Amino acid sequence: MVRCLIVDDSPAFLVAASGLLRLQGITVVGLAANGAEALRGAERVRPDVALVDLDLGGESGLELTERLHRRSVPTILISTHAEQDYRDLINASPAIGFLPKASLSGRAITHLLDARVTGPPEK
């Protein structure tokens, strides 16, 4: 069972995403609205993965991803924005992947976590 921390500045998204992921077999162990809450939550609940919004209001999800990475928390970046708008920044970050919020699912999270362990498919 994957243990997940969700970080987003939208209370409505936190509720919707946690409900969806729970129905799809993901154990949501924490919700955070900003970087400080996310770091405290990650320390307390030790998630298998954190979903971090690229834009946390006045904060950078990319910067938070760096901080979580230093604490050994794998991170998947999420956004309503298109991946191509941030592709270079996402690729330069320690995030294990990116998911558009509209494509968020337990299967997509598991796929990114599995790819991190097994490596990218051979061409």
Backbone torsions as a table, in degrees:
resi	resn	phi	psi	omega
1	MET	NA	125.6	179.8
2	VAL	-80.3	129.3	178.5
3	ARG	-101.3	122.2	-169.1
4	CYS	-124.6	139.2	171.3
5	LEU	-109.2	129.8	179.4
6	ILE	-109.1	129.1	-178.4
7	VAL	-122.1	114.4	-179.3
8	ASP	-157.9	144.5	-178.8
9	ASP	-84.3	0.2	178.3
10	SER	-100.3	110.9	178.5
11	PRO	-57.7	-37.5	-179.4
12	ALA	-65.0	-40.4	178.6
13	PHE	-66.5	-41.5	179.3
14	LEU	-56.7	-44.9	-179.7
15	VAL	-66.3	-47.7	-177.6
16	ALA	-64.4	-46.3	-177.8
17	ALA	-65.9	-42.4	-179.0
18	SER	-65.5	-38.8	177.4
19	GLY	-64.4	-45.6	179.2
20	LEU	-60.8	-49.7	-176.3
21	LEU	-66.6	-37.1	176.9
22	ARG	-60.9	-41.5	178.2
23	LEU	-64.5	-24.5	-177.7
24	GLN	-100.1	16.5	172.2
25	GLY	89.8	8.2	176.6
26	ILE	-93.4	133.5	176.9
27	THR	-89.5	108.9	178.7
28	VAL	-84.6	109.8	-174.8
29	VAL	-97.1	-6.5	178.6
30	GLY	-172.8	154.2	176.2
31	LEU	-127.8	140.5	179.5
32	ALA	-140.9	142.5	-179.2
33	ALA	-99.8	-9.6	-178.7
34	ASN	-155.7	176.9	-176.3
35	GLY	-62.9	-42.9	-178.8
36	ALA	-61.9	-44.5	177.8
37	GLU	-63.7	-38.9	-179.1
38	ALA	-64.3	-44.2	-179.4
39	LEU	-65.9	-42.3	176.6
40	ARG	-63.4	-44.7	-179.3
41	GLY	-63.3	-42.4	179.7
42	ALA	-62.4	-39.6	178.7
43	GLU	-65.5	-40.1	-175.5
44	ARG	-76.3	-44.5	-171.0
45	VAL	-104.1	-10.7	178.2
46	ARG	47.8	66.4	-178.4
47	PRO	-71.0	158.4	173.2
48	ASP	-75.6	-26.1	-179.3
49	VAL	-157.2	149.5	172.5
50	ALA	-117.6	133.2	172.1
51	LEU	-95.7	120.4	-173.8
52	VAL	-123.8	123.1	176.1
53	ASP	-66.6	137.1	178.2
54	LEU	-59.5	-38.1	-177.0
55	ASP	-116.4	105.0	-179.9
56	LEU	-100.8	56.4	-177.1
57	GLY	67.9	-112.7	179.4
58	GLY	-86.0	2.6	-177.8
59	GLU	-114.3	157.4	177.8
60	SER	-96.4	123.3	174.1
61	GLY	-64.9	-29.4	177.7
62	LEU	-65.5	-42.4	178.3
63	GLU	-65.2	-42.0	177.6
64	LEU	-62.4	-38.4	177.5
65	THR	-58.1	-42.6	176.7
66	GLU	-59.7	-45.3	-177.7
67	ARG	-66.6	-40.5	177.3
68	LEU	-66.9	-38.1	177.7
69	HIS	-59.1	-41.3	178.0
70	ARG	-64.5	-19.9	176.7
71	ARG	-98.9	12.4	177.5
72	SER	64.1	33.8	175.9
73	VAL	-105.1	111.6	176.0
74	PRO	-61.3	141.6	-175.2
75	THR	-128.2	138.6	170.2
76	ILE	-114.5	123.6	177.5
77	LEU	-80.5	142.1	179.1
78	ILE	-130.4	154.9	178.3
79	SER	-168.9	159.2	169.5
80	THR	-84.5	-15.8	178.7
81	HIS	-77.2	156.2	179.0
82	ALA	-71.0	142.7	-179.5
83	GLU	-56.8	-39.3	-176.4
84	GLN	-62.5	-23.8	177.9
85	ASP	-66.9	-24.0	-175.6
86	TYR	-126.8	10.9	-171.3
87	ARG	-50.1	-48.6	-177.9
88	ASP	-63.0	-42.3	179.5
89	LEU	-67.2	-40.8	178.7
90	ILE	-63.9	-45.9	-179.4
91	ASN	-64.7	-30.6	179.6
92	ALA	-81.2	-12.8	-178.3
93	SER	-86.0	164.6	176.5
94	PRO	-81.8	7.1	179.3
95	ALA	-60.7	145.7	179.2
96	ILE	-83.2	-7.3	178.5
97	GLY	171.9	-177.0	-179.7
98	PHE	-135.7	140.4	173.7
99	LEU	-133.2	128.4	170.1
100	PRO	-63.9	143.6	-179.2
101	LYS	-56.9	-34.4	-179.7
102	ALA	-67.4	-19.1	-179.0
103	SER	-105.2	7.6	-177.6
104	LEU	-63.6	127.8	177.9
105	SER	-158.3	160.0	175.6
106	GLY	-60.1	-40.6	-180.0
107	ARG	-63.2	-43.4	-179.4
108	ALA	-64.6	-40.3	178.3
109	ILE	-64.3	-47.7	179.6
110	THR	-60.7	-40.5	179.1
111	HIS	-60.5	-46.3	179.5
112	LEU	-65.3	-39.0	177.4
113	LEU	-66.0	-42.0	178.5
114	ASP	-64.7	-40.5	179.6
115	ALA	-64.0	-32.7	178.3
116	ARG	-65.1	-37.5	-178.9
117	VAL	-76.7	-43.2	-174.9
118	THR	-91.4	-15.4	-177.7
119	GLY	87.6	167.2	-178.2
120	PRO	-67.5	153.9	179.5
121	PRO	-64.8	147.5	178.1
122	GLU	-73.5	148.6	-179.8
123	LYS	-101.7	NA	NA
